[in-house]
């Protein structure tokens, strides 16, 4: 839908965008087309969409014969989506908070896409990269400023668990920026479309938890915060005074493998 059609749809269905859910509906046809193409999904592929909103992307996926599962937290929008796509066998609408979803066919999705509100960006991305064991590519719309957190390297202020997990999943790339006027209502910030293409293993929930715990004390020496890791760190050839904010993503993975093999629990 373009901007005029989106405004009409919202008015006709009495949909007031909910700020609590960070709702800004994409209404630029060219950008919608570009995102669909970026996902890499083709006819018959299974795609998971988080936060479909009023279905701008969902509609295009459906037209392309893609098997789409869309999870929407807003009950109002869920009702409209269910009504709109009724009878279409390649679309499944789930009304739920994605962060509370279990057994939703997570191992079957080859692709994932989401326009993620900033306030839930980290937990949603972490869950997707842990849950979707067969996923090969993820496409996200995020606030442009948030990309710094995702692409940050060791030693920077933005470097944290999200940057580590994304790097351990694969290649992170900023594809293009999206102007405010491409949404209804217009957000206060510029957005960006990014892709994360899988080139490495899936970060397990245990690994994600391990990295998060390490960063809770990011400015302390890991050996002081977690004495049980001292031997593992030394055996890995890492400085004993290393801090979480100084450790490369793959080094986190090496430390985790060794500590897990020794049955140490942090």
C-alpha positions as CSV (number, residue, x, y, z in Angstrom):
1,X,0.0,0.0,0.0
2,X,1.1,3.5,-0.7
3,X,0.7,6.4,1.7
4,X,-2.8,7.4,0.4
5,X,-4.0,3.8,0.6
6,X,-2.5,3.4,4.1
7,X,-4.2,6.5,5.4
8,X,-7.5,5.4,3.9
9,X,-7.1,1.8,5.4
10,X,-6.3,3.2,8.8
11,X,-9.3,5.6,8.7
12,X,-11.7,3.0,7.4
13,X,-10.7,0.4,10.0
14,X,-10.4,3.0,12.8
15,X,-6.9,2.0,13.6
16,X,-5.0,4.4,15.8
17,X,-1.3,3.5,15.8
18,X,-0.3,2.5,19.4
19,X,2.9,4.2,20.7
20,X,3.3,1.5,23.3
21,X,4.0,-0.9,20.5
22,X,6.2,1.5,18.5
23,X,3.8,1.4,15.6
24,X,4.8,3.2,12.4
25,X,3.3,1.6,9.3
26,X,5.5,1.4,6.2
27,X,3.8,2.9,3.2
28,X,6.4,3.3,0.4
29,X,5.9,0.8,-2.4
30,X,9.5,1.0,-3.6
31,X,10.9,0.3,-0.2
32,X,8.5,-2.5,0.4
33,X,9.6,-4.1,-2.9
34,X,13.3,-3.6,-2.0
35,X,12.8,-5.3,1.4
36,X,11.0,-8.3,-0.2
37,X,13.8,-8.7,-2.7
38,X,16.5,-8.4,0.0
39,X,15.0,-11.2,2.1
40,X,16.0,-13.6,-0.6
41,X,12.7,-15.6,-0.2
42,X,11.1,-17.2,-3.1
43,X,7.9,-19.2,-3.9
44,X,7.4,-22.0,-1.4
45,X,9.9,-20.7,1.1
46,X,8.9,-20.3,4.7
47,X,9.3,-16.8,6.2
48,X,8.7,-15.6,9.8
49,X,7.5,-12.0,10.1
50,X,7.5,-10.3,13.4
51,X,5.2,-7.3,13.8
52,X,3.4,-7.3,10.4
53,X,1.3,-4.2,11.4
54,X,-1.3,-3.7,8.7
55,X,0.3,-6.2,6.4
56,X,2.3,-4.2,3.9
57,X,5.0,-6.8,3.6
58,X,2.7,-9.7,4.4
59,X,0.6,-8.9,1.4
60,X,3.6,-8.9,-1.0
61,X,4.9,-12.2,0.4
62,X,1.5,-13.7,-0.1
63,X,1.4,-12.5,-3.7
64,X,4.8,-14.1,-4.4
65,X,3.5,-17.5,-3.2
66,X,5.8,-17.4,-0.1
67,X,4.7,-19.3,3.0
68,X,4.5,-16.6,5.6
69,X,3.9,-16.8,9.4
70,X,3.2,-13.4,10.9
71,X,3.3,-12.8,14.7
72,X,1.5,-9.7,15.8
73,X,1.2,-8.6,19.5
74,X,-1.7,-6.1,18.8
75,X,-5.1,-7.8,19.1
76,X,-6.7,-5.1,17.0
77,X,-4.3,-5.6,14.1
78,X,-4.4,-9.3,14.5
79,X,-8.2,-9.3,13.9
80,X,-7.8,-7.2,10.8
81,X,-5.0,-9.3,9.4
82,X,-6.9,-12.5,10.1
83,X,-9.9,-11.1,8.3
84,X,-7.9,-9.7,5.4
85,X,-6.0,-12.9,4.6
86,X,-8.8,-15.4,5.4
87,X,-8.7,-18.4,3.1
88,X,-5.1,-17.9,2.0
89,X,-3.4,-21.2,2.7
90,X,0.1,-19.8,2.6
91,X,-0.5,-17.2,5.4
92,X,-0.7,-17.9,9.1
93,X,-1.4,-15.1,11.6
94,X,-0.5,-15.6,15.3
95,X,-1.6,-13.1,17.9
96,X,1.0,-13.1,20.6
97,X,4.1,-11.4,22.0
98,X,6.9,-13.0,20.0
99,X,9.1,-13.0,23.1
100,X,6.7,-15.3,24.8
101,X,6.2,-17.6,21.7
102,X,7.2,-21.3,21.9
103,X,6.7,-24.1,19.5
104,X,5.7,-21.9,16.6
105,X,7.5,-24.0,14.0
106,X,10.8,-22.2,14.6
107,X,13.0,-24.8,13.1
108,X,11.2,-24.6,9.7
109,X,11.8,-21.0,8.8
110,X,14.4,-20.2,6.2
111,X,14.1,-16.4,6.4
112,X,13.0,-13.8,8.9
113,X,11.9,-10.2,8.6
114,X,10.8,-7.6,11.0
115,X,10.3,-3.8,11.5
116,X,11.5,-3.8,15.1
117,X,10.7,-1.0,17.6
118,X,13.9,0.1,19.2
119,X,12.8,-0.8,22.8
120,X,12.5,-4.5,22.0
121,X,15.2,-4.7,19.3
122,X,17.8,-6.6,21.3
123,X,15.6,-9.4,22.8
124,X,13.8,-10.0,19.5
125,X,17.0,-10.3,17.5
126,X,18.6,-12.5,20.1
127,X,15.6,-14.8,20.2
128,X,15.4,-15.1,16.5
129,X,19.0,-16.0,16.1
130,X,18.7,-18.6,18.8
131,X,15.4,-20.1,17.8
132,X,15.5,-20.2,14.0
133,X,18.0,-23.1,13.6
134,X,17.5,-23.4,9.8
135,X,17.4,-19.7,9.0
136,X,19.9,-18.5,6.5
137,X,19.0,-14.8,6.3
138,X,17.3,-12.1,8.5
139,X,16.1,-8.7,7.3
140,X,15.4,-6.0,9.8
141,X,14.1,-2.4,9.8
142,X,15.6,-0.6,12.7
143,X,16.4,2.9,13.9
144,X,19.5,4.0,12.0
145,X,21.3,4.9,15.2
146,X,20.8,1.4,16.5
147,X,23.0,0.0,13.8
148,X,26.0,1.2,15.8
149,X,25.1,-1.3,18.5
150,X,24.7,-4.1,16.1
151,X,27.9,-3.6,14.2
152,X,30.1,-2.4,17.1
153,X,33.6,-3.9,17.7
154,X,35.5,-4.6,20.9
155,X,36.7,-1.6,22.8
156,X,33.8,0.7,21.7
157,X,31.0,2.0,23.9
158,X,28.4,0.4,21.8
159,X,30.0,-3.1,21.9
160,X,27.8,-5.6,23.8
161,X,26.0,-8.9,23.7
162,X,23.9,-8.0,20.6
163,X,27.0,-7.2,18.5
164,X,28.7,-10.4,19.7
165,X,25.7,-12.6,18.9
166,X,25.1,-11.0,15.5
167,X,28.8,-11.5,14.5
168,X,28.7,-15.1,15.7
169,X,25.6,-15.7,13.4
170,X,27.1,-14.3,10.3
171,X,27.6,-11.1,8.2
172,X,25.8,-7.9,9.2
173,X,25.2,-5.4,6.5
174,X,23.4,-2.0,6.3
175,X,21.5,-2.0,3.1
176,X,19.9,1.4,2.9
177,X,18.3,4.1,5.0
178,X,14.6,4.8,5.0
179,X,13.3,8.4,5.3
180,X,10.7,9.3,7.9
181,X,8.0,10.1,5.3
182,X,8.0,6.4,4.3
183,X,5.9,5.7,7.4
184,X,2.5,6.6,8.8
185,X,2.7,8.1,11.3
186,X,6.2,9.5,10.6
187,X,8.7,8.4,13.3
188,X,11.1,10.9,15.0
189,X,14.2,9.2,13.7
190,X,15.6,7.8,10.4
191,X,15.3,4.1,9.9
192,X,17.7,1.6,8.2
193,X,17.2,-1.8,6.6
194,X,19.9,-4.3,7.5
195,X,20.5,-7.9,6.7
196,X,22.2,-10.6,8.7
197,X,23.3,-13.5,6.5
198,X,24.2,-16.7,8.2
199,X,27.7,-17.9,7.7
200,X,28.5,-19.5,11.1
201,X,26.7,-21.6,13.6
202,X,23.4,-20.7,15.3
203,X,24.1,-19.1,18.8
204,X,22.5,-21.4,21.3
205,X,20.4,-20.0,24.1
206,X,23.1,-21.1,26.5
207,X,25.7,-19.2,24.6
208,X,23.5,-16.1,24.5
209,X,23.0,-16.3,28.3
210,X,26.8,-16.8,28.8
211,X,27.6,-13.6,26.8
212,X,25.0,-11.6,28.5
213,X,26.3,-12.6,31.9
214,X,29.8,-11.7,30.9
215,X,28.7,-8.2,29.9
216,X,26.9,-7.5,33.1
217,X,30.3,-6.8,34.6
218,X,31.8,-5.5,31.4
219,X,34.4,-3.3,33.1
220,X,35.6,-5.9,35.5
221,X,38.2,-8.6,34.8
222,X,36.3,-11.8,33.9
223,X,38.6,-13.8,36.1
224,X,37.6,-11.6,39.1
225,X,33.9,-11.8,38.3
226,X,34.0,-15.5,37.3
227,X,36.9,-17.2,39.1
228,X,35.7,-20.5,37.6
229,X,36.7,-19.1,34.1
230,X,40.3,-18.4,35.1
231,X,41.8,-21.7,33.9
232,X,39.7,-21.7,30.7
233,X,40.9,-18.2,29.8
234,X,44.6,-19.0,30.6
235,X,44.4,-22.2,28.5
236,X,42.9,-20.2,25.6
237,X,46.0,-18.0,25.6
238,X,44.0,-14.9,26.6
239,X,45.3,-12.3,29.0
240,X,44.2,-13.0,32.6
241,X,43.1,-9.3,33.0
242,X,40.8,-9.4,30.0
243,X,37.4,-7.6,30.2
244,X,34.2,-8.6,28.3
245,X,34.3,-5.3,26.3
246,X,37.7,-6.3,24.9
247,X,36.9,-9.8,23.8
248,X,36.4,-10.6,20.1
249,X,33.1,-12.5,19.2
250,X,34.8,-15.7,18.1
251,X,36.9,-15.6,21.3
252,X,33.7,-15.6,23.3
253,X,32.7,-18.7,21.5
254,X,36.0,-20.4,22.2
255,X,35.8,-19.6,25.9
256,X,32.2,-20.9,26.0
257,X,33.1,-24.2,24.3
258,X,35.9,-24.8,26.7
259,X,34.0,-23.9,29.8
260,X,31.0,-25.9,28.7
261,X,33.2,-29.0,28.0
262,X,34.4,-28.7,31.6
263,X,30.9,-28.6,32.9
264,X,31.5,-25.3,34.6
265,X,28.2,-23.4,35.3
266,X,28.2,-19.6,35.6
